[in-house]
Amino acid sequence: MWIFLRILGCPVGYSRPTALDLARGWRQIINDQEEFMAWSSAVGMTRPEAAEELKQHRFTPDMLQIPIEGKPARSWLRAGRDVHEVIAGLYRAGIDPRSEG
């Protein structure tokens, strides 16, 4: 419920049905408010599927500050770039979270 209320209260002004759909998408991959805020800020409110794909590759929101072609990865995502292109760009930049920790 808190995700729905957060999305509904965004300055963008999502309709209730859109906010509900987005909340359902986020709820499948995020369980706490801090993680939701980090991921939605990094990939954009309408991209829960991008956050899910990045998480599957073990990327974290802070890794999206890494530049791809001179712009932070998060900028590419927030502009609607395909998440797989961004993931490939991060790997080309030398970021491989699968080899960490």
ROSE-4610 file (N, C-alpha, C; in Angstrom, 1 decimal, always signed):
// ROSE-4610
residu = [M/M/M/W/W/W/I/I/I/F/F/F/L/L/L/R/R/R/I/I/I/L/L/L/G/G/G/C/C/C/P/P/P/V/V/V/G/G/G/Y/Y/Y/S/S/S/R/R/R/P/P/P/T/T/T/A/A/A/L/L/L/D/D/D/L/L/L/A/A/A/R/R/R/G/G/G/W/W/W/R/R/R/Q/Q/Q/I/I/I/I/I/I/N/N/N/D/D/D/Q/Q/Q/E/E/E/E/E/E/F/F/F/M/M/M/A/A/A/W/W/W/S/S/S/S/S/S/A/A/A/V/V/V/G/G/G/M/M/M/T/T/T/R/R/R/P/P/P/E/E/E/A/A/A/A/A/A/E/E/E/E/E/E/L/L/L/K/K/K/Q/Q/Q/H/H/H/R/R/R/F/F/F/T/T/T/P/P/P/D/D/D/M/M/M/L/L/L/Q/Q/Q/I/I/I/P/P/P/I/I/I/E/E/E/G/G/G/K/K/K/P/P/P/A/A/A/R/R/R/S/S/S/W/W/W/L/L/L/R/R/R/A/A/A/G/G/G/R/R/R/D/D/D/V/V/V/H/H/H/E/E/E/V/V/V/I/I/I/A/A/A/G/G/G/L/L/L/Y/Y/Y/R/R/R/A/A/A/G/G/G/I/I/I/D/D/D/P/P/P/R/R/R/S/S/S/E/E/E/G/G/G]
num = [1/1/1/2/2/2/3/3/3/4/4/4/5/5/5/6/6/6/7/7/7/8/8/8/9/9/9/10/10/10/11/11/11/12/12/12/13/13/13/14/14/14/15/15/15/16/16/16/17/17/17/18/18/18/19/19/19/20/20/20/21/21/21/22/22/22/23/23/23/24/24/24/25/25/25/26/26/26/27/27/27/28/28/28/29/29/29/30/30/30/31/31/31/32/32/32/33/33/33/34/34/34/35/35/35/36/36/36/37/37/37/38/38/38/39/39/39/40/40/40/41/41/41/42/42/42/43/43/43/44/44/44/45/45/45/46/46/46/47/47/47/48/48/48/49/49/49/50/50/50/51/51/51/52/52/52/53/53/53/54/54/54/55/55/55/56/56/56/57/57/57/58/58/58/59/59/59/60/60/60/61/61/61/62/62/62/63/63/63/64/64/64/65/65/65/66/66/66/67/67/67/68/68/68/69/69/69/70/70/70/71/71/71/72/72/72/73/73/73/74/74/74/75/75/75/76/76/76/77/77/77/78/78/78/79/79/79/80/80/80/81/81/81/82/82/82/83/83/83/84/84/84/85/85/85/86/86/86/87/87/87/88/88/88/89/89/89/90/90/90/91/91/91/92/92/92/93/93/93/94/94/94/95/95/95/96/96/96/97/97/97/98/98/98/99/99/99/100/100/100/101/101/101]
x = [+0.8/+0.0/+0.9/+2.0/+2.8/+3.4/+3.7/+4.3/+3.3/+2.0/+0.9/+0.8/+0.7/+0.6/+1.7/+2.9/+4.1/+4.0/+3.7/+3.6/+2.4/+1.3/+0.1/+0.5/+1.3/+1.7/+2.8/+3.3/+4.4/+4.0/+4.9/+4.5/+4.1/+4.5/+4.1/+2.6/+1.9/+0.5/+0.0/+0.4/-0.1/-1.5/-2.3/-3.7/-3.7/-4.8/-4.9/-4.6/-5.2/-4.9/-3.5/-2.8/-1.4/-0.6/-0.9/-0.2/-0.3/-1.5/-1.7/-0.9/-0.9/-0.1/+1.4/+1.9/+3.3/+3.6/+2.7/+2.9/+3.0/+2.1/+2.2/+3.5/+4.0/+5.3/+6.4/+6.4/+7.5/+7.4/+6.2/+6.0/+6.5/+6.6/+7.1/+8.6/+9.3/+10.8/+11.3/+10.5/+11.0/+10.1/+10.8/+10.0/+10.1/+11.1/+11.2/+11.3/+10.9/+10.8/+12.2/+13.2/+14.5/+15.0/+14.8/+15.2/+14.4/+13.1/+12.2/+12.7/+13.0/+13.4/+14.7/+15.6/+16.9/+16.7/+16.0/+15.8/+14.9/+13.8/+13.0/+13.7/+14.5/+15.3/+16.3/+16.9/+17.9/+17.4/+16.3/+15.8/+14.6/+13.9/+12.7/+11.5/+10.5/+9.3/+8.6/+8.7/+7.9/+8.7/+9.9/+10.8/+11.0/+10.0/+10.3/+11.0/+10.7/+11.3/+12.8/+13.2/+14.6/+15.3/+14.7/+15.3/+15.4/+14.4/+14.4/+15.6/+15.7/+16.8/+18.2/+18.3/+19.6/+19.9/+18.9/+19.1/+19.5/+18.9/+19.3/+20.7/+21.2/+22.7/+23.6/+22.9/+23.6/+24.1/+23.6/+23.9/+23.1/+23.6/+23.0/+22.7/+21.8/+21.5/+22.7/+23.6/+24.8/+25.8/+25.7/+26.6/+26.1/+24.9/+24.3/+24.9/+25.8/+26.5/+27.6/+28.0/+29.1/+28.7/+29.7/+29.3/+29.4/+28.5/+28.4/+28.4/+29.4/+29.5/+29.4/+30.0/+30.0/+28.9/+27.8/+26.6/+26.4/+26.0/+25.7/+24.7/+24.9/+24.0/+22.6/+22.4/+21.0/+20.3/+21.1/+20.6/+20.0/+20.8/+20.3/+19.0/+18.9/+17.7/+16.5/+16.7/+15.6/+15.2/+16.0/+15.6/+14.9/+14.8/+14.0/+14.9/+16.2/+17.1/+16.8/+17.0/+16.8/+17.7/+17.2/+18.0/+19.2/+19.0/+20.0/+21.2/+20.9/+22.0/+22.8/+22.1/+22.7/+23.6/+23.1/+23.8/+25.1/+25.0/+26.1/+27.1/+26.6/+27.5/+28.3/+27.6/+28.2/+29.3/+29.0/+30.1/+31.3/+31.0/+32.1/+32.9/+32.3/+32.9/+33.8/+33.7/+34.5/+33.8/+32.5/+31.7/+31.1/+31.5/+31.0/+30.6/+29.4/+29.1/+29.0/+29.0/+29.0/+30.3/+31.4/+32.7/+33.0/+32.1/+32.3/+31.7/+32.3/+31.8/+31.3]
y = [-1.2/+0.0/+1.3/+1.2/+2.4/+2.8/+1.7/+2.0/+2.8/+2.3/+2.9/+4.4/+4.6/+6.0/+6.9/+6.3/+7.1/+7.5/+6.5/+6.7/+7.7/+7.5/+8.4/+9.8/+10.0/+11.3/+12.0/+11.4/+11.9/+13.2/+14.2/+15.4/+15.1/+14.0/+13.7/+13.6/+13.1/+13.0/+11.8/+10.6/+9.4/+9.2/+8.6/+8.3/+7.1/+6.9/+5.8/+4.5/+4.2/+2.9/+2.7/+3.8/+3.7/+3.5/+4.2/+4.1/+2.7/+2.1/+0.8/-0.2/-0.1/-1.0/-0.9/+0.3/+0.5/+0.0/+0.2/-0.3/-1.9/-2.5/-4.0/-4.4/-3.7/-4.1/-3.9/-2.8/-2.6/-3.6/-3.8/-4.7/-6.1/-6.6/-7.9/-8.0/-6.8/-6.9/-6.1/-5.2/-4.4/-4.6/-4.7/-4.9/-3.7/-2.9/-1.8/-0.5/+0.6/+1.9/+2.5/+2.2/+2.7/+2.1/+0.8/+0.2/+0.7/+0.9/+1.5/+2.9/+3.7/+5.0/+5.0/+4.2/+4.1/+3.7/+2.6/+2.1/+3.0/+3.5/+4.3/+5.6/+6.1/+7.3/+7.0/+5.8/+5.4/+5.1/+4.4/+4.0/+4.7/+5.4/+6.1/+5.4/+6.1/+5.5/+4.5/+4.6/+3.7/+2.5/+2.3/+1.2/+0.1/-0.5/-1.6/-2.8/-3.0/-4.1/-3.9/-2.7/-2.4/-2.6/-2.2/-2.5/-4.0/-4.7/-6.2/-6.8/-6.4/-7.0/-6.6/-5.4/-5.0/-5.7/-5.9/-6.7/-8.2/-8.7/-10.1/-10.2/-9.1/-9.1/-8.6/-8.4/-8.0/-6.6/-5.7/-4.3/-3.7/-2.6/-1.8/-0.4/+0.3/+1.7/+2.6/+2.4/+3.3/+3.0/+1.8/+1.5/+2.2/+2.7/+3.4/+4.8/+5.2/+6.5/+6.4/+5.1/+4.8/+5.4/+6.2/+6.7/+5.7/+5.8/+5.1/+6.2/+6.2/+7.2/+8.6/+8.8/+10.1/+10.5/+9.7/+10.0/+8.9/+9.2/+8.1/+7.2/+5.9/+4.8/+5.2/+5.7/+6.1/+7.1/+8.0/+8.9/+8.2/+7.2/+6.4/+5.7/+5.1/+4.4/+5.4/+6.5/+7.5/+8.1/+8.0/+8.5/+7.5/+6.3/+5.2/+4.2/+4.3/+3.4/+2.0/+1.0/-0.4/-0.8/-1.5/-1.9/-2.8/-3.7/-4.6/-3.8/-2.7/-1.9/-1.3/-0.8/-0.2/-1.2/-2.4/-3.5/-3.8/-3.9/-4.2/-3.0/-1.8/-0.6/-0.7/-1.1/-1.2/-2.3/-3.4/-4.4/-3.9/-3.2/-2.6/-1.6/-0.9/+0.0/-0.7/-2.0/-2.7/-3.1/-2.8/-3.1/-4.5/-5.4/-6.8/-7.2/-6.9/-7.2/-8.7/-9.5/-11.0/-11.4/-10.6/-11.0/-10.4/-9.6/-9.0/-9.9/-9.8/-10.3/-11.6]
z = [+0.0/+0.0/+0.0/+0.8/+0.8/-0.5/-1.3/-2.7/-3.5/-3.5/-4.2/-3.8/-2.5/-2.1/-2.5/-2.4/-2.8/-4.3/-5.1/-6.6/-6.9/-6.2/-6.4/-6.0/-5.0/-4.6/-5.3/-6.4/-7.2/-7.9/-8.0/-8.7/-10.2/-10.8/-12.1/-12.3/-11.2/-11.2/-11.9/-11.6/-12.2/-11.8/-12.7/-12.4/-11.4/-10.8/-9.8/-10.5/-11.6/-12.3/-12.6/-13.1/-13.5/-12.2/-11.2/-9.9/-9.3/-9.5/-9.0/-9.8/-11.1/-11.9/-11.6/-11.4/-11.1/-9.7/-8.8/-7.4/-7.4/-8.2/-8.3/-8.9/-9.9/-10.5/-9.5/-8.8/-7.8/-6.6/-6.2/-5.0/-5.3/-6.5/-6.8/-6.6/-6.6/-6.5/-5.3/-4.7/-3.6/-2.4/-1.2/+0.0/+1.0/+0.9/+1.9/+1.2/+1.9/+1.4/+1.0/+1.7/+1.4/+0.0/-0.1/-1.4/-2.6/-2.3/-3.4/-3.8/-2.8/-3.1/-3.9/-3.5/-4.2/-5.7/-5.9/-7.2/-8.1/-7.5/-8.4/-8.7/-7.8/-8.1/-9.2/-9.2/-10.2/-11.5/-11.6/-12.9/-13.4/-12.5/-12.9/-12.3/-11.9/-11.3/-12.1/-13.4/-14.3/-14.8/-14.2/-14.7/-13.7/-13.0/-12.1/-12.8/-14.1/-14.8/-15.0/-15.1/-15.3/-14.0/-12.8/-11.5/-11.3/-11.7/-11.5/-12.3/-13.6/-14.4/-13.8/-13.4/-12.8/-11.6/-10.7/-9.5/-9.8/-10.9/-11.3/-11.7/-12.2/-12.6/-11.4/-10.3/-9.0/-9.0/-9.9/-9.8/-8.7/-8.2/-7.1/-7.7/-7.1/-7.5/-7.6/-6.6/-6.7/-7.8/-8.4/-9.5/-10.8/-10.8/-11.9/-12.1/-11.2/-11.4/-12.4/-12.7/-13.6/-15.0/-15.6/-16.9/-18.0/-18.9/-20.2/-21.3/-22.1/-23.2/-22.6/-21.4/-20.8/-20.0/-19.9/-19.1/-18.1/-16.9/-15.9/-16.4/-16.1/-16.5/-16.2/-15.0/-14.6/-15.5/-16.1/-17.1/-18.3/-18.8/-19.9/-19.6/-18.4/-18.0/-17.8/-17.2/-16.9/-18.3/-19.3/-20.6/-21.4/-20.9/-21.5/-22.3/-22.2/-22.9/-22.4/-23.3/-23.0/-21.9/-20.9/-19.7/-20.2/-21.2/-21.6/-22.2/-22.9/-23.5/-22.3/-21.3/-20.1/-19.4/-19.2/-18.6/-19.4/-20.7/-21.5/-21.4/-21.3/-21.2/-19.8/-18.8/-17.5/-17.5/-18.1/-18.2/-19.0/-20.1/-20.9/-20.1/-19.2/-18.3/-17.2/-17.2/-16.2/-15.0/-14.9/-13.7/-13.9/-13.0/-13.0/-11.6/-11.1/-9.7/-9.4/-10.4/-10.2/-9.6/-9.9/-9.4/-8.0/-7.5/-6.2/-5.1/-3.9/-2.7/-2.5]
